[in-house]
Amino acid sequence: MTSPSSPRILVTGATGFIGRRLLYRLDAMGFWLRCMTRNPEKFSLPFELKNPPEVVAGDLLDPESLKKALDGIDIAYYLVHSMGGKNFREMKEFEKRDRIAAQNFVNAADQSGLSRLIYLGGLGEMSGSLSHHLASRQEVGKILASGKTEATILRAAVIIGAGGAGFEIIRYLVERLPVMLCPKWIYTQSQPIAVENVLDYLAGCLDVPETAGATFDIGGPEVLTYSELMKKYARVRGLRRYIAGVPFFYTLLSTYWVALITPVPPGIVFPLAEGLRSPAVCRENQITGLIPLDLISMEQAICNALAEEQQGPGRLVSRQACFLPEQA
Ligand SMILES: NC(=O)c1ccc[n+]([C@@H]2O[C@H](COP(=O)([O-])OP(=O)(O)OC[C@H]3O[C@@H](n4cnc5c(N)ncnc54)[C@H](OP(=O)(O)O)[C@@H]3O)[C@@H](O)[C@H]2O)c1
């Protein structure tokens, strides 16, 4: 049973890769939870939480629905993006949807008296040359921080976990292609992080008051190029792969190429692929002093993702065996 004095938490994006996993973490900590989704009738969890959550219909593009979602809530997690879409026009307008969604949420939060907001956005340099996706993630952070609620903004690069869009792209490419001639972005540096550590930070913020009203970069223990990350995946799986970057691959071409090989739809691949040209490395590591963690290595994170069981909180995407020679 949750204590009556325990903060009441709203998880937006509760059906997503991160949100669904976070539910289990917060439930284990004893919090009362409300899950927001546009389709509550489709909401399901792979196994039960200790305290059944309340499930509420909420669409960030429908301000009226947010009043009910935020009613009586103390803390909210914002784990939503608007990438995707049924047609080319919808795919292109994700930034506009994300801007409206964040502003609607701030307006509703200001009226509801929400005391704390935690947002997981994207890691990328703060320069003017950011991709549409990364610039949009920064813009959402700024909008969420502009209201009366104290906002914590965590910025992450690709998150390694079963079902995550970035990880699935890597997984399918390496599994399916023995020889990969890739766009030059495979030599861009990134600081990927295990999904377990992302959850540690998201949940850990609740215990550390200094995280309120601040922005933090979160990253794993290794800075790697995407080529190195794909090679690590191949090593974990015991696969021999040849990977090289070539100059003639443009974003649109690589989007359709990736969407052909992987199950990730073009509306998600395109904004992600466009962002891969920008380095995604932590500018500062302040969070490591506030929430000290044993950061999971990328080989272990890949192994964990592959080994995730069907009963686990994530969507099952793989039953492949993991192959790490030194740990066998
Ligand atoms: N995955 C990664 O590798 C990664 C890396 C860095 C940062 N992040 C950040 O982590 C956060 C969560 O990403 P994710 O990978 O978990 O995403 P995801 O699996 O694609 O889930 C997206 C969620 O957004 C919800 N949503 C979309 N539009 C909505 C709307 N109009 N109203 C209400 N809910 C809406 C969906 O809920 P319903 O469809 O149920 O309504 C779904 O639960 C995002 O802010 C993302 O930028 C992710």
The ligand as an SDF file (V2000), in Angstrom:
LIG
                    3D

 48 52  0  0  0  0  0  0  0  0999 V2000
   14.8380    6.0740  -26.8200 N   0  0  0  0  0  0  0  0  0  0  0  0
   16.0190    6.7030  -26.7230 C   0  0  0  0  0  0  0  0  0  0  0  0
   17.0930    6.1410  -27.1040 O   0  0  0  0  0  0  0  0  0  0  0  0
   16.0660    8.0990  -26.1350 C   0  0  0  0  0  0  0  0  0  0  0  0
   17.3140    8.7410  -26.0990 C   0  0  0  0  0  0  0  0  0  0  0  0
   17.4030   10.0100  -25.5230 C   0  0  0  0  0  0  0  0  0  0  0  0
   16.2690   10.6260  -25.0380 C   0  0  0  0  0  0  0  0  0  0  0  0
   15.0630    9.9930  -25.1060 N   0  0  0  0  0  0  0  0  0  0  0  0
   13.8730   10.7230  -24.5980 C   0  0  0  0  0  0  0  0  0  0  0  0
   13.1120    9.8970  -23.7460 O   0  0  0  0  0  0  0  0  0  0  0  0
   11.7390   10.2990  -23.8110 C   0  0  0  0  0  0  0  0  0  0  0  0
   10.8950    9.0500  -24.0050 C   0  0  0  0  0  0  0  0  0  0  0  0
   11.2620    8.4320  -25.2330 O   0  0  0  0  0  0  0  0  0  0  0  0
   10.8780    6.9100  -25.5800 P   0  0  0  0  0  0  0  0  0  0  0  0
   12.0080    6.3520  -26.3750 O   0  0  0  0  0  0  0  0  0  0  0  0
   10.4100    6.2150  -24.3440 O   0  0  0  0  0  0  0  0  0  0  0  0
    9.6430    7.1410  -26.5490 O   0  0  0  0  0  0  0  0  0  0  0  0
    8.5630    6.0930  -27.1170 P   0  0  0  0  0  0  0  0  0  0  0  0
    8.8480    4.7100  -26.6870 O   0  0  0  0  0  0  0  0  0  0  0  0
    8.4600    6.3480  -28.5960 O   0  0  0  0  0  0  0  0  0  0  0  0
    7.2040    6.5640  -26.4220 O   0  0  0  0  0  0  0  0  0  0  0  0
    6.6550    7.8200  -26.7280 C   0  0  0  0  0  0  0  0  0  0  0  0
    5.4810    8.0720  -25.7840 C   0  0  0  0  0  0  0  0  0  0  0  0
    4.9490    9.3540  -26.1000 O   0  0  0  0  0  0  0  0  0  0  0  0
    3.5450    9.2880  -25.8950 C   0  0  0  0  0  0  0  0  0  0  0  0
    2.9310   10.3480  -26.7040 N   0  0  0  0  0  0  0  0  0  0  0  0
    3.2410   10.7050  -27.9670 C   0  0  0  0  0  0  0  0  0  0  0  0
    2.4620   11.7360  -28.3510 N   0  0  0  0  0  0  0  0  0  0  0  0
    1.6500   12.0320  -27.2950 C   0  0  0  0  0  0  0  0  0  0  0  0
    0.6260   12.9940  -27.0800 C   0  0  0  0  0  0  0  0  0  0  0  0
    0.2430   13.8510  -28.0330 N   0  0  0  0  0  0  0  0  0  0  0  0
    0.0030   13.0180  -25.8840 N   0  0  0  0  0  0  0  0  0  0  0  0
    0.3550   12.1530  -24.9140 C   0  0  0  0  0  0  0  0  0  0  0  0
    1.3190   11.2070  -25.0580 N   0  0  0  0  0  0  0  0  0  0  0  0
    1.9540   11.1500  -26.2470 C   0  0  0  0  0  0  0  0  0  0  0  0
    3.1460    7.8890  -26.3210 C   0  0  0  0  0  0  0  0  0  0  0  0
    1.9960    7.5270  -25.5860 O   0  0  0  0  0  0  0  0  0  0  0  0
    0.5960    6.9400  -26.2020 P   0  0  0  0  0  0  0  0  0  0  0  0
    0.8600    6.5660  -27.6370 O   0  0  0  0  0  0  0  0  0  0  0  0
    0.2640    5.7740  -25.3170 O   0  0  0  0  0  0  0  0  0  0  0  0
   -0.3630    8.0640  -26.0290 O   0  0  0  0  0  0  0  0  0  0  0  0
    4.3600    7.0470  -25.8690 C   0  0  0  0  0  0  0  0  0  0  0  0
    4.1600    6.5100  -24.5890 O   0  0  0  0  0  0  0  0  0  0  0  0
   11.6220   11.3090  -24.9480 C   0  0  0  0  0  0  0  0  0  0  0  0
   11.5770   12.6040  -24.4170 O   0  0  0  0  0  0  0  0  0  0  0  0
   12.9230   11.1070  -25.7310 C   0  0  0  0  0  0  0  0  0  0  0  0
   13.3770   12.2830  -26.3860 O   0  0  0  0  0  0  0  0  0  0  0  0
   14.9340    8.7380  -25.6450 C   0  0  0  0  0  0  0  0  0  0  0  0
  1  2  1  0
  2  3  2  0
  2  4  1  0
  4  5  1  0
  4 48  2  0
  5  6  2  0
  6  7  1  0
  7  8  2  0
  8  9  1  0
  8 48  1  0
  9 10  1  0
  9 46  1  0
 10 11  1  0
 11 12  1  0
 11 44  1  0
 12 13  1  0
 13 14  1  0
 14 15  2  0
 14 16  1  0
 14 17  1  0
 17 18  1  0
 18 19  2  0
 18 20  1  0
 18 21  1  0
 21 22  1  0
 22 23  1  0
 23 24  1  0
 23 42  1  0
 24 25  1  0
 25 26  1  0
 25 36  1  0
 26 27  1  0
 26 35  1  0
 27 28  2  0
 28 29  1  0
 29 30  1  0
 29 35  2  0
 30 31  1  0
 30 32  2  0
 32 33  1  0
 33 34  2  0
 34 35  1  0
 36 37  1  0
 36 42  1  0
 37 38  1  0
 38 39  2  0
 38 40  1  0
 38 41  1  0
 42 43  1  0
 44 45  1  0
 44 46  1  0
 46 47  1  0
M  CHG  2   8   1  16  -1
M  END
$$$$
